[in-house]
Amino acid sequence: MEEALPYGMRVALDRQALVVDDGTVLFGGAPPRMLRLSAAAAARFRDGEVEVCDPTSATLARRLLDAGIAHPVAVPPAAVPPASDVTVVVPVKDRVDGLARLLAALPAGLGATVVVDDGSADAAGIRAVAEAAGAVLLRHPRARGPAAARNAGLAAAPTPLVAFLDSDVVPQPGWLGPLLAGFADPAVALAAPRVVALAGDGWLGGYESVRSSLDLGADPALVVPKSRVAYVPSAAMVVRRAAVGGGFDDRMHVAEDVDLVLRLHEAGWRLRYEPAARVAHDHRTSLAAWWLRKAYYGTGAAPLSLRHPGSVPPMVLNTWSAAVSVLLLRGRPWAVLAALAVAAGAAEQLARKLPVREPRRTAARLIGLGAVGTVMQTADAVTRHYWPLSVAAALVSRRARRTVAVIALAEGVLDWWRKRHDPARPGLPGYLLARRLDDLAYGGGLWWGALRHRTLGPLRPVGTGQDEHPRRSTVE
């Protein structure tokens, strides 16, 4: 595939990238790696940004983007595809009002809008709304699932780009521009917006407003399996038709979006998450419907693990972080001290391998960041992915009961505190209750899916494949 970046594009370092040795060595990305820059490449940096203006800067920007260490921040207008290159495809089933709300929010100048009625009972209502908006209407007499509906719209799209929007979302003003800018990079096959809450009534609505499974955060990212942004939801995404072929696997009725992401990644395409684009989602706030939807999400991990072994693990650990995780679960003061000793030993070992001026300081920062991630993964393991084992241990061991209770309370309080600047955040009791119900639902779905498909794949942790030191490469 053609990978040349347009001149005039600017990329900026990721907020969490670590820069050492006067900008000649960079750490970060997904998966984590070390990039050593030549003097010529380092000279192209200006305040943490690189502008593509010659072959050296183009090579540097490409390496940074592909590593996930930097993200696009400016694209020359001439390189951005116009809205007329986009067909919006909306799969819908029995949601007439939501469809009308969505179509009314679409921008002018689109290439086409295709509504796919997936066996709605009120076919006449869907038709009336689609015709009033000037959309092309396709219909499945019987429901075939959202993946099949999206694929029907994809096949009918006359443009090189297709935006999939579910009928329970509302694109916010200006949502399309940042996504189209991503396609100025010819290696990008998919760009996805941040999915935020449309409304947040009550304690459960408030929780979804700040902790939705569809909201992947405020930082841009390269979408890479086993990283912070390992997937993007099909509720809202834009794809390059030449890359996605026939689209989603319509045999899947859950996690078909993650399957598409994994297939595109395996084919060598780049996928971008762009939170500057925002699409609001009408979250479920009825307790039963909300809980069942969370459990439904969990059931998707088993078929994914069979199709893409090792790509959707509950934990990603290397040697030292696995040891730290096991020690922390012991729940004893001596185990905490031992975990600190293991982390310190890993930092010393890494320092001996780092070709930088201050190896111990740099190693301590890298291992410190890794330790934070390990603690978070361990908490999720106890309360979310492996909660049936946690409950079983708590039933037979007082120490296990104390450890599980402390982790469940501390993780919830810390997570609630981190959302302190969001006015939609509910009070602590409601947040804690929703957080733990969320974990119970997803974990229950995860185990049910594993049993149903007779596989331990979604329950099996995986290694990073790089052990104690990040991958290294050089940019000339």
C-alpha positions as CSV (number, residue, x, y, z in Angstrom):
1,M,0.0,0.0,0.0
2,E,1.1,3.6,-0.7
3,E,2.4,5.1,2.6
4,A,3.7,8.6,1.6
5,L,2.6,11.4,4.0
6,P,1.6,14.7,2.5
7,Y,4.0,17.6,2.8
8,G,2.7,20.1,5.4
9,M,1.4,17.5,7.8
10,R,2.5,18.0,11.4
11,V,2.7,15.3,14.0
12,A,3.1,15.8,17.8
13,L,4.5,13.4,20.4
14,D,2.1,11.4,22.5
15,R,1.4,12.9,25.9
16,Q,3.0,9.9,27.6
17,A,6.1,9.7,25.4
18,L,9.4,9.9,27.2
19,V,12.1,12.0,25.6
20,V,15.8,11.8,26.8
21,D,19.3,12.7,25.6
22,D,18.3,16.1,24.2
23,G,15.6,14.6,22.0
24,T,17.7,12.0,20.4
25,V,16.0,9.0,22.2
26,L,12.3,8.5,22.5
27,F,10.3,5.9,24.5
28,G,6.7,5.1,24.1
29,G,4.2,3.8,21.6
30,A,2.1,0.6,21.2
31,P,3.8,-1.8,21.9
32,P,6.4,0.1,23.9
33,R,9.6,0.7,22.0
34,M,12.8,2.9,21.9
35,L,13.6,5.1,18.9
36,R,17.1,6.5,18.5
37,L,17.2,9.5,16.2
38,S,20.1,10.5,14.1
39,A,21.2,14.2,14.4
40,A,19.4,15.0,11.1
41,A,16.2,13.4,12.3
42,A,16.4,15.0,15.8
43,A,16.9,18.4,14.2
44,R,13.5,18.2,12.6
45,F,11.8,18.4,16.1
46,R,10.3,21.7,17.0
47,D,8.6,21.9,20.4
48,G,7.7,18.2,20.3
49,E,6.4,18.4,16.7
50,V,7.6,17.3,13.3
51,E,6.4,18.9,10.0
52,V,6.7,16.8,6.9
53,C,8.8,19.0,4.6
54,D,11.5,16.7,3.1
55,P,12.4,13.0,2.9
56,T,14.1,13.0,6.4
57,S,11.1,14.5,8.1
58,A,8.7,12.3,6.1
59,T,10.6,9.2,7.3
60,L,10.7,10.4,10.9
61,A,6.9,11.3,10.9
62,R,6.1,7.9,9.4
63,R,8.1,6.0,12.0
64,L,6.6,8.0,14.8
65,L,3.0,7.5,13.6
66,D,3.5,3.8,13.0
67,A,5.0,3.3,16.5
68,G,2.1,5.2,18.1
69,I,4.7,7.6,19.7
70,A,3.1,10.6,17.8
71,H,-0.2,11.6,16.3
72,P,-1.3,14.0,13.5
73,V,-2.2,17.5,14.7
74,A,-2.4,19.4,11.4
75,V,-3.0,18.3,7.8
76,P,-2.9,20.5,4.8
77,P,-6.5,21.1,3.6
78,A,-5.7,19.9,0.1
79,A,-4.8,16.4,1.5
80,V,-8.0,15.9,3.4
81,P,-10.8,14.0,1.5
82,P,-14.0,16.0,1.1
83,A,-17.3,15.1,2.8
84,S,-18.5,14.1,-0.7
85,D,-16.2,11.1,-0.5
86,V,-18.2,9.7,2.4
87,T,-21.3,7.6,2.4
88,V,-23.0,7.3,5.8
89,V,-24.5,3.9,6.5
90,V,-27.1,3.5,9.3
91,P,-28.3,0.1,10.3
92,V,-31.6,0.3,12.2
93,K,-34.2,-2.0,13.7
94,D,-37.3,-0.6,15.5
95,R,-35.8,2.8,16.4
96,V,-37.7,5.3,14.3
97,D,-37.2,8.3,16.6
98,G,-33.5,7.6,17.0
99,L,-33.1,7.3,13.2
100,A,-34.8,10.7,12.7
101,R,-32.6,12.3,15.3
102,L,-29.4,10.9,13.8
103,L,-30.3,11.9,10.2
104,A,-31.1,15.4,11.2
105,A,-27.6,15.7,12.7
106,L,-25.7,14.7,9.6
107,P,-23.7,17.4,7.8
108,A,-24.4,18.7,4.4
109,G,-22.3,17.7,1.4
110,L,-22.1,13.9,2.0
111,G,-21.7,11.7,-1.0
112,A,-24.7,9.6,0.1
113,T,-26.7,8.3,3.1
114,V,-27.9,4.7,3.2
115,V,-30.3,3.4,5.8
116,V,-30.6,-0.3,6.1
117,D,-33.8,-1.5,7.8
118,D,-32.9,-4.8,9.5
119,G,-36.4,-6.3,9.8
120,S,-38.1,-3.5,11.7
121,A,-41.7,-4.1,12.7
122,D,-42.6,-0.5,11.7
123,A,-41.2,-0.6,8.2
124,A,-43.4,2.2,7.1
125,G,-42.1,4.5,9.8
126,I,-38.5,3.8,8.9
127,R,-39.2,4.4,5.2
128,A,-40.9,7.7,6.0
129,V,-38.0,9.0,8.0
130,A,-35.4,7.8,5.4
131,E,-37.3,9.4,2.5
132,A,-37.7,12.7,4.4
133,A,-34.0,12.9,4.8
134,G,-33.3,12.0,1.2
135,A,-31.5,8.7,2.2
136,V,-31.4,5.5,0.1
137,L,-33.3,2.8,1.9
138,L,-32.5,-0.9,1.9
139,R,-34.5,-3.5,3.8
140,H,-34.0,-7.0,5.2
141,P,-37.4,-8.6,5.5
142,R,-36.1,-10.5,8.5
143,A,-33.5,-9.3,11.0
144,R,-30.0,-10.6,10.0
145,G,-28.0,-8.6,12.6
146,P,-26.1,-5.3,12.6
147,A,-23.1,-6.7,10.8
148,A,-25.1,-7.9,7.8
149,A,-27.0,-4.6,7.7
150,R,-23.7,-2.6,7.7
151,N,-22.4,-4.8,4.9
152,A,-25.4,-4.3,2.8
153,G,-24.9,-0.5,3.1
154,L,-21.2,-0.9,2.4
155,A,-21.9,-2.7,-0.8
156,A,-24.3,0.0,-1.9
157,A,-22.0,2.9,-1.1
158,P,-20.7,4.8,-4.1
159,T,-17.8,6.6,-2.4
160,P,-14.3,5.6,-1.3
161,L,-15.0,6.2,2.4
162,V,-17.9,4.8,4.4
163,A,-19.0,6.1,7.9
164,F,-21.0,3.6,10.0
165,L,-23.3,5.2,12.5
166,D,-25.7,3.2,14.7
167,S,-29.2,4.6,15.0
168,D,-28.7,5.3,18.8
169,V,-25.9,7.8,18.2
170,V,-25.9,11.5,17.5
171,P,-22.8,13.0,15.8
172,Q,-21.7,16.2,17.4
173,P,-21.0,19.4,15.3
174,G,-17.6,19.1,13.5
175,W,-17.3,15.3,14.1
176,L,-16.4,14.4,10.5
177,G,-13.5,16.8,9.9
178,P,-11.0,15.2,12.3
179,L,-11.8,11.8,11.0
180,L,-11.4,12.7,7.4
181,A,-8.0,14.3,8.2
182,G,-6.8,10.9,9.3
183,F,-7.3,9.6,5.8
184,A,-4.7,12.1,4.5
185,D,-2.4,9.2,5.5
186,P,-2.9,6.7,2.7
187,A,-1.9,3.8,5.1
188,V,-5.0,4.5,7.3
189,A,-7.9,2.1,6.8
190,L,-10.1,3.2,9.7
191,A,-10.6,6.3,11.9
192,A,-13.0,6.4,14.9
193,P,-14.3,9.2,17.1
194,R,-14.7,9.4,20.8
195,V,-18.1,8.0,21.8
196,V,-19.5,10.1,24.7
197,A,-22.8,10.0,26.5
198,L,-25.9,11.6,25.1
199,A,-27.5,12.0,28.5
200,G,-26.7,11.0,32.0
201,D,-29.8,10.9,34.2
202,G,-29.6,9.1,37.6
203,W,-26.7,7.4,39.2
204,L,-26.4,4.8,36.4
205,G,-26.6,7.4,33.7
206,G,-24.0,9.4,35.5
207,Y,-21.7,6.4,35.6
208,E,-22.1,5.7,31.9
209,S,-21.3,9.4,31.2
210,V,-17.9,9.0,32.7
211,R,-17.2,5.3,32.5
212,S,-18.8,3.9,29.3
213,S,-17.4,0.9,27.7
214,L,-17.6,2.8,24.4
215,D,-15.7,5.8,25.6
216,L,-11.9,5.2,25.0
217,G,-10.7,8.4,26.6
218,A,-9.5,11.9,25.7
219,D,-6.1,11.0,24.2
220,P,-5.6,10.1,20.5
221,A,-4.1,6.7,19.8
222,L,-3.0,4.2,17.2
223,V,-5.4,1.3,17.5
224,V,-3.3,-1.7,18.3
225,P,-4.2,-5.1,19.9
226,K,-3.1,-5.5,23.6
227,S,-2.6,-1.7,24.0
228,R,-4.5,1.1,25.7
229,V,-6.8,1.4,22.7
230,A,-7.1,-2.2,21.4
231,Y,-10.3,-1.7,19.5
232,V,-12.9,0.9,18.5
233,P,-16.7,0.3,18.5
234,S,-18.7,0.1,15.3
235,A,-21.3,2.5,16.8
236,A,-19.3,5.2,15.0
237,M,-16.4,4.7,12.6
238,V,-15.2,5.7,9.2
239,V,-13.5,3.1,6.9
240,R,-11.7,3.0,3.6
241,R,-13.6,0.8,1.3
242,A,-10.5,-0.5,-0.5
243,A,-9.2,-1.8,2.8
244,V,-12.3,-3.5,4.4
245,G,-13.4,-5.6,1.4
246,G,-16.7,-7.2,2.3
247,G,-16.7,-5.5,5.7
248,F,-17.8,-7.2,8.9
249,D,-18.2,-10.9,9.5
250,D,-22.0,-11.2,9.6
251,R,-21.8,-14.6,11.3
252,M,-20.8,-12.6,14.4
253,H,-23.5,-10.8,16.4
254,V,-21.2,-9.5,19.1
255,A,-17.6,-8.2,18.8
256,E,-17.8,-8.0,15.0
257,D,-16.2,-4.6,15.3
258,V,-13.2,-5.9,17.2
259,D,-12.8,-8.7,14.7
260,L,-12.7,-6.1,11.9
261,V,-10.1,-4.1,13.7
262,L,-7.9,-7.2,14.3
263,R,-8.2,-8.2,10.6
264,L,-7.2,-4.8,9.4
265,H,-4.3,-4.7,11.8
266,E,-3.1,-8.1,10.7
267,A,-3.3,-6.9,7.1
268,G,-0.9,-4.1,7.9
269,W,-3.3,-1.1,7.8
270,R,-3.1,1.7,10.3
271,L,-6.1,2.4,12.5
272,R,-6.6,5.7,14.3
273,Y,-8.6,6.8,17.4
274,E,-9.4,10.5,17.2
275,P,-11.1,11.9,20.3
276,A,-11.3,15.4,18.7
277,A,-14.3,13.9,16.8
278,R,-17.2,13.2,19.1
279,V,-20.3,11.2,18.7
280,A,-22.9,11.0,21.5
281,H,-24.4,7.6,22.3
282,D,-27.8,7.0,23.9
283,H,-26.7,4.7,26.7
284,R,-29.0,2.2,28.3
285,T,-29.8,3.4,31.9
286,S,-32.4,0.7,32.8
287,L,-30.5,-1.4,35.3
288,A,-31.5,-4.8,33.8
289,A,-30.9,-3.7,30.2
290,W,-27.6,-2.1,31.1
291,W,-26.4,-5.1,33.0
292,L,-27.3,-7.5,30.3
293,R,-25.6,-5.4,27.6
294,K,-22.4,-5.4,29.7
295,A,-22.6,-9.2,30.0
296,Y,-23.2,-9.4,26.3
297,Y,-20.0,-7.5,25.6
298,G,-18.1,-10.1,27.7
299,T,-19.4,-13.0,25.7
300,G,-17.6,-11.7,22.6
301,A,-14.1,-12.5,23.9
302,A,-14.4,-16.2,23.4
303,P,-15.1,-16.2,19.6
304,L,-12.5,-13.5,19.2
305,S,-9.8,-15.6,21.0
306,L,-10.6,-18.5,18.7
307,R,-10.3,-16.4,15.6
308,H,-7.3,-14.3,16.8
309,P,-5.4,-16.3,19.4
310,G,-3.7,-14.1,22.0
311,S,-5.2,-10.8,20.7
312,V,-7.8,-10.2,23.4
313,P,-6.2,-11.4,26.7
314,P,-7.3,-10.4,30.1
315,M,-3.8,-9.4,31.1
316,V,-0.6,-8.6,29.2
317,L,2.5,-9.2,31.4
318,N,6.3,-9.7,31.1
319,T,8.4,-11.7,33.6
320,W,8.9,-9.0,36.2
321,S,5.3,-7.6,36.1
322,A,3.9,-11.1,36.4
323,A,6.0,-11.6,39.5
324,V,4.8,-8.3,40.9
325,S,1.2,-9.2,40.2
326,V,1.4,-12.5,42.0
327,L,3.1,-10.9,45.0
328,L,0.5,-8.2,45.3
329,L,-2.2,-10.8,45.4
330,R,-0.6,-12.3,48.5
331,G,-2.0,-9.3,50.4
332,R,0.8,-9.3,53.0
333,P,3.2,-6.5,53.9
334,W,6.3,-8.6,53.1
335,A,4.8,-9.4,49.6
336,V,4.4,-5.7,48.9
337,L,8.1,-5.2,49.9
338,A,9.1,-8.1,47.7
339,A,7.1,-6.6,44.8
340,L,9.0,-3.4,45.2
341,A,12.3,-5.3,45.2
342,V,11.3,-7.1,42.0
343,A,10.5,-3.8,40.3
344,A,13.8,-2.3,41.5
345,G,15.7,-5.4,40.2
346,A,13.9,-5.0,36.8
347,A,14.9,-1.4,36.7
348,E,18.5,-2.2,37.4
349,Q,18.5,-4.9,34.7
350,L,16.9,-2.6,32.2
351,A,19.4,0.2,33.1
352,R,22.3,-2.1,32.0
353,K,20.8,-2.4,28.6
354,L,19.7,1.1,27.8
355,P,22.2,3.1,25.6
356,V,21.3,6.5,27.1
357,R,23.2,9.0,29.3
358,E,21.3,8.4,32.5
359,P,20.2,4.8,32.2
360,R,19.2,4.3,35.9
361,R,17.0,7.3,35.9
362,T,15.4,6.4,32.6
363,A,14.9,2.8,33.6
364,A,13.3,3.8,36.9
365,R,10.8,6.0,35.0
366,L,10.0,3.2,32.6
367,I,9.6,0.5,35.2
368,G,7.6,2.9,37.4
369,L,5.1,3.4,34.5
370,G,5.0,-0.3,34.0
371,A,4.4,-0.9,37.7
372,V,1.4,1.4,37.6
373,G,0.0,-0.6,34.7
374,T,0.6,-3.8,36.5
375,V,-1.3,-2.7,39.6
376,M,-4.2,-1.6,37.4
377,Q,-4.2,-5.0,35.6
378,T,-4.1,-6.9,38.8
379,A,-7.1,-4.9,40.2
380,D,-9.0,-5.7,37.0
381,A,-8.1,-9.3,37.3
382,V,-9.5,-9.6,40.8
383,T,-12.7,-7.7,40.3
384,R,-13.5,-8.1,36.6
385,H,-12.0,-10.9,34.5
386,Y,-11.4,-13.5,37.3
387,W,-14.1,-12.5,39.8
388,P,-15.5,-16.0,40.0
389,L,-12.1,-17.2,41.2
390,S,-11.9,-14.3,43.6
391,V,-15.3,-15.2,45.1
392,A,-14.3,-18.8,45.4
393,A,-11.1,-17.8,47.2
394,A,-13.0,-15.4,49.5
395,L,-15.4,-18.2,50.6
396,V,-12.5,-20.3,52.0
397,S,-9.9,-17.8,53.1
398,R,-10.2,-14.8,55.5
399,R,-7.0,-13.4,54.0
400,A,-8.5,-13.7,50.5
401,R,-11.7,-12.0,51.6
402,R,-9.7,-9.1,53.0
403,T,-7.6,-8.8,49.9
404,V,-10.5,-8.8,47.5
405,A,-12.5,-6.3,49.6
406,V,-9.5,-3.9,49.8
407,I,-8.9,-4.1,46.1
408,A,-12.6,-3.7,45.2
409,L,-12.9,-0.7,47.4
410,A,-9.6,1.0,46.7
411,E,-9.9,0.6,42.9
412,G,-13.4,2.0,42.9
413,V,-12.5,5.0,45.0
414,L,-9.4,5.8,43.0
415,D,-11.3,5.5,39.7
416,W,-14.1,7.8,41.1
417,W,-11.5,10.3,42.3
418,R,-9.8,10.4,38.8
419,K,-13.2,11.5,37.4
420,R,-13.5,14.4,39.9
421,H,-13.4,17.1,37.2
422,D,-16.4,15.6,35.3
423,P,-19.7,17.2,36.4
424,A,-21.6,14.1,35.3
425,R,-19.8,11.9,37.9
426,P,-22.3,10.4,40.4
427,G,-21.7,10.3,44.1
428,L,-19.2,7.7,45.5
429,P,-21.7,5.1,46.7
430,G,-23.6,5.0,43.3
431,Y,-20.3,5.0,41.4
432,L,-18.9,2.1,43.4
433,L,-22.1,0.1,43.0
434,A,-22.1,0.7,39.2
435,R,-18.4,-0.1,38.9
436,R,-18.7,-3.4,40.6
437,L,-21.9,-4.4,38.8
438,D,-20.1,-3.5,35.5
439,D,-17.3,-5.9,36.5
440,L,-19.6,-8.7,37.5
441,A,-21.6,-8.4,34.3
442,Y,-18.6,-8.3,31.9
443,G,-16.7,-11.0,33.8
444,G,-19.8,-13.2,34.0
445,G,-20.2,-12.8,30.2
446,L,-16.6,-13.6,29.7
447,W,-16.7,-16.9,31.6
448,W,-20.1,-17.9,30.0
449,G,-18.6,-17.3,26.6
450,A,-15.5,-19.3,27.4
451,L,-17.7,-22.2,28.7
452,R,-20.0,-22.0,25.7
453,H,-17.2,-22.1,23.2
454,R,-15.1,-24.6,25.3
455,T,-12.0,-22.4,25.3
456,L,-9.7,-20.9,27.9
457,G,-8.4,-18.4,25.4
458,P,-10.2,-15.3,26.7
459,L,-9.1,-16.2,30.3
460,R,-5.4,-16.8,29.5
461,P,-2.9,-14.0,30.2
462,V,-0.2,-13.4,27.5
463,G,3.3,-12.2,27.6
464,T,4.5,-9.0,25.9
465,G,7.0,-10.9,23.8
466,Q,9.7,-8.4,24.7
467,D,10.5,-9.1,28.4
468,E,12.2,-6.4,30.4
469,H,13.3,-4.0,27.7
470,P,11.4,-2.1,24.9
471,R,12.0,-2.8,21.3
472,R,14.7,-0.7,19.7
473,S,15.1,0.9,16.3
474,T,16.9,3.8,14.7
475,V,15.7,6.7,12.5
476,E,18.3,8.1,10.3
